[in-house]
Amino acid sequence: MKRSAFRGSAALAAVGVTAALALSACGGGDENGGGDGAFDQASNAIVNASDKKGGTLNLLRTGDFDSTDPGNMYYATAWNFSRLYARPLLTFKSVAGQGNLDIVPDLATGLGQASPDQKTWTYKLRTGVKFADGTPVTAKDVKYAVARSNYSPEVMEKGPVYFRQYLENPNGYKGPYKDPNLDNFKGVTTPDDQTVVFHLAKPFAEFDYLATIPQTAPVPKAADTGDKGGVNYAKSVVSTGPYKIDKYEPGKSISLSKNPNWDTSDPNRKQLVDKIEVQLGVAADEVDNRQMDGSAHIDVQGNGVNAAARSKILSDPELKKNADNPKSGFLWYTAISRQVAPFDNVECRKAVQYAVDKTAYQAAYGGTTGGDIASTVMPPSLKAYQKFNLYETPGDKGDVAKAKEHLKACGKPDGFSTSISYRTERPKEKAAAESVKASLEKVGIKVDIKNYPEDGYTGGVVGDPKFVKKNNLGLMVYGWAADFPSGFGFLQQITDPGALKGTGSSNISHIDLPEIAKMFQDVPAIKDEAGRNKVYQEIDKKVMEDASIIPMLYAKNLYYRNPKVSNVFINYGYSGMYDYANLGLK
């Protein structure tokens, strides 16, 4: 889901435990300067730094969040937004520039203390932290949060399952909705109210990154029962952040106000505005126009402006000075389903790899402001990245002759028919799907374009093998950013056979190669960062040899920031989006 360059556990310890928000005004990337904004300033500096309080922050997005429940979300924008009301054990540092890739303590007092074999990780909680209702937060609330989010797939279907994959589970624990006795959950123990201990079945040198996931944000068991429990908890989340959710109407709006029991010593977040109003389901062009005319403040979709607004912004110096164009760490790609015939034949997948015109895909995302042409699964923002191109074509525009060679090799010399999906609320994905259709028709492959709502796209559409087969979704427009900044955090959920599950899997190509599974099983135990990076590079090449993912763009986004908003900066720890947890108003 999000992130960039890896820092091993030793390097993380050297980061220290301070995370004071650096709110020094700066201009054009000069951290010693000042000013009210310049093009791309927020990519490296804080724009309109201020401690002024008051007002209502008006946010917009085209669709809805996949969930407001920290235990049941996976979109990068949801993880970023959840920091307003949920505190995981660790988080990414609230500073401008690449420094926000550093992990710092959040609910915990420090980074995890690992046993010599890397199989036991201990975290101490801050004292005095309370839920919005005044109830003290304890270690058992963290244990319950992990139990419900990872061991109840019948309810919590949207988030990653790293803890279920790596924690001990000798009793075959089935989650609190089936087994309310938390003592039967052996993967996490709580020796006292301030101590959380994770017991792993095998070593995991990068475990601190898992502690940044919203699934470690505490959940009071009493608030997750009855008619408000399970999936309904999304409408009644009990806050530990600076704001609390007052009302959530799915698909319509979210209203937040100040949490009266917020821990004011929280070093990672501000509590500046009085209220936050999020309007959901707004037309894409309206989202852009309302930011530019000043009637709304920030788009929390996190995908950047659309074509009409992009043209206006780049041609108007006054608008352009309030825009940013950061590298996001995302990969925009087209997944090829290995389950849908004839894509069960690798030669048919290779035919599509050669047929696609990536420059047309780039144009769909806004040209060079939308990203750089990609040839690998891992983006250059990752330290493990290694450049290579197995399916190089002249000018990245496709190679009809080579595509037809592979069509012949797969027994489909005259082509075939398939479908491609995209998210309804995303105009750029529609244009991307249209570009793929046009490319493939040049080699005889007929493509039917299908669109589905963003909410549920992964869980109930591309992440549901039965749905994919039934609807002949051979191709799927998708995007990915690392769950945490390492090759593992980027690759594992989308390429590891171990990440496959009934529904909701992000391995939507359904990659099930045993050699990849074995590498993912072994790499967490490698303590040496360079050694791990070599494995990630091998995995990347194996996936590309399998031709099941078509990397299109190393993404960039063109954002517009309303000049009335203060403390605006890009947080690369959260996929190169604006840091939502610290925004205020001038």
QUIHU-V587064 format. One line per field, one symbol per residue. phi: phi as a letter, one per 40 degrees, with the letter a starting at -180 (. if undefined). burial: I if it has 16 or more other ideal C-beta (glycine too) atoms within 10 Angstrom, else O. A space follows every 10 residues. Layout:
BEGIN
phi = ???
burial = ???
END
This chain:
BEGIN
phi = .agadcbccc cccccgbcac ccbccabfgc cbcaibhadg cccbaccfca bcbhgbcbbb acbbccabcd cbbacdcccc ccccbbbccb abdcbcgccc cccbcbccca cccccdcgbb bbbbcccgcb cdcgcccbcc ccdccccccb bbccbcbbcc bdcccbccac cgdbgccbbc cccccccbbb dacbbbbcbc cacacbcdcc cccdccccbc dccbbgcccg cccdcadccb ccbbccabbd gbabbbbccc bccccdcbbb bcccbbbbcb gcddccdccc cccgcabacc cgbgccdccd ccccbbdccc cbbbbcccgc bcabcbcccc ccccbccccc dcdccccccc ccccchgccc ibdbbbcccc ccccdbcaac bcbdggcgbc ccdccccccc gbccgababb bacdcbdccc ccccccdccc ccbgccbccb bbdccgcccb bccbdccdcc bfccbacaaa bccacadccc cccbbcdccc adbgcccccg cbcdccdccc cccccccccc cccccccccd ccccccgcbb cbbccbbbbb bdcccbfcac bccbggcccc cbcbbc
burial = IIIIIIIIIO OIIOIOOOIO IIIOIIIOOO OOOOOOIIII IIIIIIIIII OOOOIOIIII IIIIIIIIII IIIIIIIIII IIIIIIIIII IIIIIIIOOI IIIIIIIIOI IIOIOOOIII IIIIIIOOII IIOOOOIIII IIIIIIIIII IIOOIIIIII IIIIIIIIIO OOIIIIIOIO OIOOIOIIII OOOIOIIIII OOIIIIIIII IIIIIIIIII IOIIOOOOII OOIIOOIIII IIIIIOOIOO OOOIIIIIIO IIIOOIIIII IIIOOIIIII IIOIOOIIII IIOOOIIIII IIIIIIIOII OIIIOOOOII IIIIIIIIII IIIIIIIIII OIIOIIIIII IIIIIIIIII IIIIIIOOII IOIIIIIIII IIIIIIOOOO IOIOOIOIIO OIIIOIIOOI OIOOIIOIII IIIIIIIIII IIIIIIIOII OOIIIOIOOI IIOIIIIIII IIIIIOIIOO IIIIIIIIII IIIIIIIIII IIIIIIIIII OOIIIIIIII IIIOOIIOII OOIIOIOOIO OIIOIIIIII OIIIOIIIII IIIIIIIIII IIIOIIIIII IIIIIIIIII IIIIIO
END
